[in-house]
């Protein structure tokens, strides 16, 4: 039993250590060898027009697989608890909406200072990232960091369910404020946003994952945890590769080094600002450490996969807009990895973090003091015992 647990710990540490380099490698491959990525995005696996909801490609299945694996990490009873005690979800969603709203105002103010086609398309890319629902991969990072996965999935589902109303509305509103030449692009994106796509490939797979865990993995999740994490990383890497294959080859062929540099700097500043804002507000709200981490991921990480599909379909010639979305995708994962490492280093070694603080979070699985499978940090250096009554301290 000891060797088996150490083997699992080694695999988890392997995923932890090489995830970011593999994401960078996926984008590098998409830039120089994009053919497979284009096939993953465009080839209909069931034939052209064979389904009532459009062509089904490998990217759709990878997206669904990512959400299905994420749903497997969430016990049903904990989502039910969240439904009865929505305070934490509302706080997390409010932080996300407030932070993104302020960033959009800053971006629009900057757009009034800098004019021209380049700045208009750059601004369009960042606005599109901001109005998207919470990234599916934020739950993957919460799962990866042993943060509050239930809270993360709840924020994804709530933001996705609101997106058919909020995304077109925010894009239409922004189009009225943005420069006249760019307003047509905002209107076209708003009219083309398909909420049914997000509902079909995000909410349904996540719900199926939760149901499958409830029916088949109720007492076996710890045994399969590392396999699920590996499958999540596999889906994430292929999705990033397929998304990068759309515009990165064109950017390289045009030699737009200055454009890449400006977009990368802006995306980095934007993502860092969102992480810091989420951290500060969640501390002011006195959320537990695991809740803070989940809220930070959910606030700063946007569903750039949907944004890129929308942008490449509606505005195929806006290479700068595509580049912004691709760079933000990479940068949000890099900063999430840095936050994850800082989180691991800040976890108390002697168990000084109070049980009362931990009790306000959702656990990955029920634990007891005698269980050999109780959750640990990513380094496996310490186990934290968590009460079975989640959110106890938050209700006081």
HUBELHU-V653730 format. One line per field, one symbol per residue. ss: DSSP state (h for helix, s for strand, l for the rest). burial: I if it has 9 or more other ideal C-beta (glycine too) atoms within 8 Angstrom, else O. A space follows every 10 residues. Layout:
ss->???
burial->???
This chain:
ss->lhhhhhhhhh hhhhhhhhhh hhhhhhhhhh hhllhhhhhh hhllllllll lllllllhhh hhhhhhhhhh hhlllhhhhh hhhhllhhhh hhhhhhhhhh hhhhhhhhhh hhhlllhhhh hhhhhhhhhh hllslhhhhh hhhhllllhh hhhhhhhhhh hhhhhhhhhh hhhhhhhllh hhhhhhhhhh hhllhhhhhh hhhhhhhhhh hhhhhhllll hhhhhhhhhh hhhhhhhhhh hhhhhhhhhh hhhhllhhhh hhhhhhhhhh hhhhhhhhhh hhhhllllhh hhhhhhhhhh lslhhhhhhh hhhhllllhh hhhhhhhhhh hhhhhhhhhh hhhhhhllll llllhhhhll llllllllll lllllsllll llslllllll llhhhl
burial->OOOOIOOIIO IIIOIIOOII OIIIOIIOII IOOIOIIIII IOOIOOOOOO OOOOIIIIII IIIIIIIIII IIIIIIOIIO IIOOIOIIIO IIIOIIOIII OIIIOOIIOI IOOOOOOOII IIIIIIIIII IIIIIIIIII IIIIIIIIII IIIIIIIIII IIIIOIIIII IIOIIOOIIO OIIOIIIIII OIIOIOIIII IIIIIIIIII IIIIOOIIOO IOOIIIOIII IIIOIIIIII IIIIIIIIIO IIOOOOOOII OIIIOIIIOI IIIIIOIIIO IIIOOOIIII IIIIIIIIII IIIIIIIIII IIOIIOOIII IIIIIIIIII IIIIIIIOII OOIIOOIOOO OOIOOOIIII IIIIIOIOOO OOOIIIIIOO OIOIIIIOOI IIIIOO
